Amino acid sequence: MATVDDCRQALYDLAARLDINAEAQGRLDLDRTLACRITDLGTAFHARIKGGRLVDITDGDDPKAKIALITGSDDLLSLVAGKLDVTRAIASRQISIKANPFDLLKLRKLL
């Protein structure tokens, strides 16, 4: 099982990767709050997806977040490292993403 610090670092790594992708692909018209809930650690982080970038990563949950990623710590690390396919992970219920359907379509472009 990964630690809270490992999960925090994974989110920062994801933010760095999204920064590179945003520069290469152009801006994505998506400005939403994001909650990342780590089930096996009983912890959460929240951030904002803005223009295809992940910004303002902070410890703690945001119950009003427009997008919620719910997963275990090891699955989060595998997902960010590219070892876990998002579509398969959702289909197998390793991860859960709660968002409106239009936001889900835009999120696919990020991942």
Secondary structure, DSSP 4 states (H G I P E B T S, - for coil): ---HHHHHHHHHHHHHHHHHHHHHH-----EEEEEEEETTTTEEEEEEEETTEEEEEEES--TT-SEEEEE-HHHHHHHHHT-S-HHHHHHTTSEEEE--HHHHHHHHHH-
